[in-house]
Amino acid sequence: MLSLFGKKKELEPVTPKQRYPCPFYGFHMAMGMFMDQSGNQCALITKSYSPCKMKISNQTPNWNECQFIGEKNRKALETITDYFIIFPDEFFPKGAKSWKGMAFKDWQNYIMKQETSPK
């Protein structure tokens, strides 16, 4: 018997873009939403603009290796990501004047599967 609940469709960007394997890199947070800045910014610093500490140290930004966050904060962040909305440029629908963004958890799953990163 076929299931009515098939596999979840993989997210496909409208305009592919190379990213580092960190869901917070290149974004800033405003009112619980992550806005794409397409540059060296860490969304985890919310009081002001802050570049990625790994990038400044000539390391490749990588969520799994970020020591700035720490294990305790990492676990806390992972429990609340279901509530955040993110607006990555590569998923903005073509021809749309606006969009409602996507769930941060979906973005996190997508970006952590990426094998390419900017040079």
C-alpha positions in Angstrom: 0.0 0.0 0.0 1.3 3.5 -0.9 1.7 5.9 1.9 -0.2 9.2 1.7 2.7 10.8 3.4 5.6 10.6 1.0 9.1 11.8 1.6 9.5 15.5 2.4 10.6 17.4 -0.7 14.2 18.7 -0.5 14.5 22.5 -0.4 15.8 23.9 -3.7 17.0 27.5 -3.9 15.6 29.7 -6.6 19.0 31.3 -7.2 21.8 29.0 -5.8 24.5 30.7 -3.8 27.6 29.4 -2.1 27.5 29.6 1.6 29.6 28.5 4.6 28.2 25.7 6.7 26.8 27.9 9.4 23.1 28.9 9.4 23.9 32.2 11.2 26.7 33.4 9.0 25.8 36.4 6.8 22.6 37.3 8.7 21.4 39.7 11.3 18.5 39.2 13.7 15.6 41.7 13.9 12.5 40.9 15.9 13.1 37.1 15.9 13.7 37.1 12.1 17.0 36.6 10.4 17.7 39.0 7.5 20.3 38.2 4.8 23.2 40.5 4.8 25.3 38.5 2.3 28.6 39.3 4.1 30.7 38.7 7.1 28.1 39.0 9.9 27.1 36.8 12.8 23.4 36.8 13.6 24.1 35.6 17.1 25.2 39.0 18.2 22.0 41.0 18.3 22.9 44.3 19.9 25.1 45.5 17.0 26.8 44.5 13.8 29.4 41.8 14.6 31.5 39.9 12.1 32.0 36.1 12.5 34.8 35.4 15.0 36.0 32.4 13.0 36.3 34.5 9.8 38.2 37.2 11.6 40.6 34.5 12.8 41.2 33.3 9.2 39.1 30.1 9.8 36.3 28.9 7.7 33.0 29.7 9.4 31.4 26.4 10.5 28.6 25.9 12.9 29.9 22.6 14.1 33.3 24.1 15.0 32.3 27.5 16.4 33.8 27.9 19.8 32.1 31.3 20.3 28.8 29.6 20.9 29.8 26.9 23.3 28.0 23.6 23.8 25.5 24.8 26.3 24.4 27.7 24.1 24.4 25.5 21.0 21.9 23.1 22.7 19.7 26.0 23.8 19.7 27.5 20.2 18.8 24.2 18.7 15.7 23.9 20.9 14.3 27.3 19.9 15.1 27.3 16.2 11.6 26.0 15.4 10.3 29.5 16.2 12.6 31.6 14.0 11.9 32.8 10.5 14.8 33.4 8.1 15.0 35.2 4.8 17.9 33.9 2.7 18.2 35.7 -0.6 18.6 32.5 -2.6 15.0 31.3 -1.6 13.3 34.6 -2.4 10.6 33.7 -5.0 11.3 35.1 -8.5 8.9 37.9 -9.4 7.6 38.3 -5.8 7.5 41.7 -4.1 7.7 40.1 -0.7 7.6 36.7 1.0 7.0 35.2 4.4 10.5 33.6 4.6 11.1 30.1 5.8 11.5 28.2 9.0 15.0 28.5 10.4 15.0 24.8 11.1 14.5 24.1 7.3 17.3 26.6 6.5 19.6 25.0 9.1 19.0 21.5 7.6 19.6 22.9 4.1 22.8 24.9 4.8 24.5 22.2 6.9 24.2 19.8 3.9 26.1 22.2 1.6 29.6 21.1 0.7 30.7 24.2 -1.2 31.6 27.5 0.4 32.8 30.9 -0.8 36.6 31.3 -1.3 
